[in-house]
C-alpha cells in the first residue's frame, strides 16, 4: 500500500466519499483509493472488531456470477443445472463444488497447471431454485482481471457477469454483527458460517454471505452502488459499529491465521506448501482431476519440502514481511511473509516458510528483526480463537 490515493488514475468505490467524510487516511491498494485507517487508529479498530463490530469497504474485490449458457439454463434446473456449471468450473480449482447444497459456500484455490496458487476465492451455490446453474464467486482485488480472463479462457461456454463495477461489497464483522444486521435484514439472524442468501433491503436486491476474513462472526453484503452509502450509514448508526480500514483488516486476518494472496501464498506455492491442504477436497483427491494433481497428491503423501507455519515472538519486537528466519545457530532457513502485533492475542505474531524439518509446533527459531535475532517459537494457528457461527448447539 502506498499513500498516493489522490492520484487521478486510482479507482474509487461507492463509499469513497463516506470514507473521506469520516477522516480516513486514504491509500493506493490494488489500484483503488482505499481507507487505511480512521482517526482512532489501527489498534482501536482491531479491538473494535474483536469486541464489538466493524464495517469494512471491500468493494475493490471481484464478485461475479458464473452461469451456464442460456440454452442450457433454459433446459436444465435444480441439481442437474448445478452439476453442469460445476463441470465447467471445477477443473480450475481444487474444491468440491459439485457437492455444495443450495445456499452453501466454499473456500477454494484457483490453481495453475503446475499446482501453483493463482488466487484464493469464495464460491457459493445460490439458495433459490431459479438461480440454479449459477455460481457466486468472489476473487481478490489484485488478481481479479487475470482471474476473470482465466475463467473466460477455460470456460468459454459459460456466462461471466462481473459485478465489481455496478455494486459495493461491505463486510460487517465482530460479535455484535449478527445482532445489528438482523435488525435490518431479519433473515440473517440464523445464517450459519459459509452460507449465502439473496435478500431484499427495502425492495433492493442484495447477496448476503455469512463469511469474512477476520476470524469473527459476520457477513459480506453485495448491494447496488447507489444504495451502498445509505446502507453503510444505517449500519454505522448502530451502537457498537465503527468504520474499519485496511490496516486493521490486515492485522485481524493475520491474528486469525489467514493468508493474504501475493504475500503468504502465490503461484510459486502449492496448497500443501501453503498449509492449505484442507482446501483440496477429499472427492477431488480421489478423482485427481484438478490442476497439478500429480504434484500436489505426491506432496500430500510424502510431505512438501517447505511449509507455511505460524510464529509467536517471545519479546515485544514484531517481525515484518521479508524478515529472515534462522536456526539458533544462525543458519538462515526461511522468510517471514506476514507479521505484526497481535493486538488481541497480546504478543507479536507472524507466519512464514521453513523447511518441513523445522515446521513442528514448539520448534525454537530466531527471526532477524533489524538484523538482530529475536527468539520465536513455531505456534499453531490461528493465534486467537475463531468465532464463526455454526448454529445453535443442542
N, C-alpha and C positions, 0 to 999 in steps of 0.2 A: 504494500500500500504506500502511495506517495501523496503528499499534501499538495496536489495540483488540481483540485476539484473545480477551480474556477476556469480552467482551460475550456475554450469553446467547443472542443471536439468531444468532450465527455458526454455520455448519455445520462439522462436523468430518469427517475422513476416517478410515478404519480404522486409520491409522497415527498418529493424533494423540497417543495415549498414548506411543508409542515416541519421537516427536519430543521430547516433554516430558521423558522419562526421559534423553534424550541431551543435555539442556540447551539445546534450541533456543530462540531468540528467536522467538516466535510473533506473526504479524501478520494483519490482515484483508486477504485478497486475493480479489476476486470473491465476497465473502460467505462465504468459508471461513477458518477458522483454519489458517494455513499457516506452515511454518518459513521465516523469512527467512535465518537463519544459525545455525551451531552455535558452540560456544566458540572453535574455532580461527580463525574469521573468514572473510570472503568471499574475500580474496586467496588464502589457503591452500586453500580449497575449489575455487576456479577452477583453480589449478595442479594440484590432485589429479586433476581430470578430464582435464586436458591430458596429464598424465604417467602416471597410473595408472588409477583408475576411481572413479566416484562414483555413488551411489544417490539418486535423486530420487523424491519422492512427487508424482505428477501426477494424483492421484485426483480433483482438482477439475475435470478436463477432462470432455468429454462424449462418451464412447464409446457407440455404439449399433449395432444391426443393422437394416438396412432390407431388407425382403424382399417378394417377390410375395405377393399374397393366396393363401390356402391352396388354393383351387380351381386356380389357375394352377400353384402349386408341385407339385400332385399330377399335373398333366397335362404339365408341361414338365420337361426335365432337361438337364444339360450346358450347352453353349454357347447353346442356344436359351433356356434359363432365364436365363442371364446377360444375353443381349441384351434380354430382356423387362424385367428390372429396370432396366437402363441406360436403356431407352426412357422409363421413368417418371422417373428421377432426373437424367439428363444435362441436360435443359433448364434446370436450376437452376444449372449450373456451366459452366466453360469448358474442362474437361479431357476427353480421350478416354478414357472409362471402358469403353466397349464393346470397345476394343482390349486391355484387360487380359487377360493369360493367367492361368490358375489359379495362385493364390499370389502375384500381383503387387499392389503398392500404388502409388498415385499421389498427389502433392500437387496440389490444385486449389483453386479460389476459388469461393465462393458469391457470386453476383452479384445486385445489384438490377436492376430492369427497365431502368434507365438506364446500366448497366455499372459502377456503383459497387461496391466490395468490401464485402460484408456480413460475411464471415469467410474465413479460410483453413482448410483442413481436409485430412485424410488419408482416402483411400478405398481399400479393399482388396477384391479378389476372393478369396474363400476358395479354398484348395487342394483341399479334399475334394469328392468327387463328390456326396455327399449334402447339401452346403451350397450348391450352385449355385442361383442365383436369390436369393441374399442378397448384400448389401454390408456390410462392416465399416467404419464411419465414425467418425472422432474429430474433434470440433469443439472450439472454445475455450471455456474456463470462463465468461468474462464474457458470452458471446453464446449459450450453449447453449440456453437456454429459447426465445429468439427463433428460433434456427436450427431447432430441432425443430418449432416451430409452423409455420414457413415450409415445411418439408418436408411436414408433415401437410396443410397447405393446398394445396400444389402437387401433391402425390402422394396424393390421397385414397384411391386404390385399393391403395396399398402398406401393408405392416405395419411399424410402427416399434416396436422394442423398445429402450427406454432401459436402459443397463447401469450408469449412473453411481451408481445408488442401491443396487446389490447387489454391486459389485465394486470393487477397488482397481486403480489403474494405476500401475505403477512403471517408472522409466526407469533403466537401467544403462548408463552412458556412459563411454568412455575406452579407451585402448589395451589395458587388461587385461580389459575387459568380456567379450570373446569367450572367453578362457581360463576365466574364472570361471563364466560361465553354462553353458558346455558341460560343466563338471564335474557340474552339477546336471541339466541338460537336454541330453544329448549331441546331439540332433537340431539344436541351434542352431549347432553348430560350423561348418557350411558354408553357413549362411544368408547371402545377399548383401543389399546395401542395397536397401531398398524391397521386401521380400518378407514374407510372412505365413504362419504355420502354426498349426494348432490342436494343442496338445500336452497331455500329461498329466504332472503333477508328483505322484508318489506316488499316482496314481489320480485326482488333482484336475484337471479340465479347465482350460486357460488358453489365451489367444490371445497369441501372441508375434509381434511385428513387428521386423524389423531396420531400425530407424529411430531418430530422436531429433532434438533441436534444439540441439545443441552444436557441430556440425561434426566430432565424433568418431565412430568406430565404436561401435555399441552397439545396445541393444534397448529396446523398451517391452513390458511384460508385463501383461496384464489377468488378474486372478485373483480368485476369490471373496473377499468381505470377510473371512470368518472364517479364511481361510488367509493373508491378507496379512502380518500381523505375524510369524508364524513364518518365512515365506519371506524377508521383509526381514532378519530377524536371521540367517538362514542365509547370505545374501549378505554381510552385514556381518562375519561371522566370517572371511571370506577376507582374507588379506594383500593390501593394495593397494586395498581398497574402503572408502570412507567415506561417511557421510551428507552430502548436499549440499542447501542451501536455495535459496530463490528468488532471493536476491541474486546468487549465482554463476551460477545458471541464466540470469539476465538478461545478465550480463557475458559469459558464454560465447556466447550466441546473437548478441549484438552483434558480438563479435570474429569470429564466423563469417559476418557479413553477413546475418543472418536477421531478418526483420521481426517485430515484436510488434504484433498486431492492436490497434487503438484508439490506436496511437501512430504507427507508421510507415506505416500504411495504415488506411483506413476507408471508409465509404460515399461520401465526397466524392472519393475517388481511384479511378481505373481501373487495371487491371493494367499498362497501358503507363506511366502516370504513376508507378506504384509500382515501376517497373523489374522487373516480373514478367511481361513479355510471353511469356517462355518457358513460362509456365503455361497459355497459350492454345494448345492443341494444334493441330497442322497440320490434322488432319482436321476439327476444329471450325471453323477459319478457312475452310476450303474450303466447308463447309456453311452457314456464317454462321447457325448455329441456337442461339446462346447469348444470354443477356440482354445488351442493349446492344451487339449485334454491329456495327451500323452505325457507332456512335461509336468503338468500340474498333478496328475494322478500318481506319477512316479515320486514327486516331492511329498505327496500325502503319505505314500507308503514308506519312503526311505528317509524323509526329512529334508528340509531345504538347508543350504549351507549358511544362509543369513536369515535372521528373524527380527521382526519389529517387536520391541519389548518396552515396558514402562520402567521409569526410574523415579525413585524418591531420593532427593539430595538431602544429605544429613546436616547441612548447615543452612544459613539463610540466603545464600547467594544462588539465584536461579541460573539455569543453563538455557541458552538460546539456540535457535536453529543454526547449525553449522559448527557448533562446539564439538571437539573431538572426544571420543570415548576411549579410555585406555585401561589396561590392566594395572594392578597396584605396583607392578614393576616398571611401568612406563611405556609398554608397547601399545601403540595406537591400533585399535581393532574396529572402530566404527565411528558413526557420526550421529549427532542429535538432529532430528528432523522437526521437532516441535518442543518448546519448553517455556516455562514461565512460573509465576507464582500460582500456587493452588490456593486461591483466596479463601475458599470454604474449607478445603482439606486442612489448611494450616501449615503447609510445608511446600517447598518448591517441587514441581513435578516436570517430567519430560518423557519423551519417547524417542527411540532411535533404533538403528540397526546394528546388530552384533552377530558374530559367528554363533552357530547354534550351541557350541560347547560353552558359551558364556550366557546363554539365554535362560537358564533355570532361575526361578524365583529364589531370592536370597543371595544371588551372586554379588559379591562386593567388587565394585569397579571405581575408577576415577573418571570424572568429567572435567575437561580442561576449560575453566572459566577465566577469561583474560590471561590465558597461558598458565594459570595456577591450578594444580589438581585439587578437585573438590570431591570428597567421598560421596559415593552414591551406591544404592543397592537396587537390584532388579526387583520390581514390585508388580504384583497383579494389578491389572486394570479392570474396571475403572478405579480411579483414585478416590471417588466418592460413590455413595450408593445411588443407583439409578432408580428413579421413582415413576416409571411408566405405569399407567393404569391398565390393568389386565382384567378387570371385572371384580365384582364383589365376591369375597370368599364365603364359602358355605352356601 
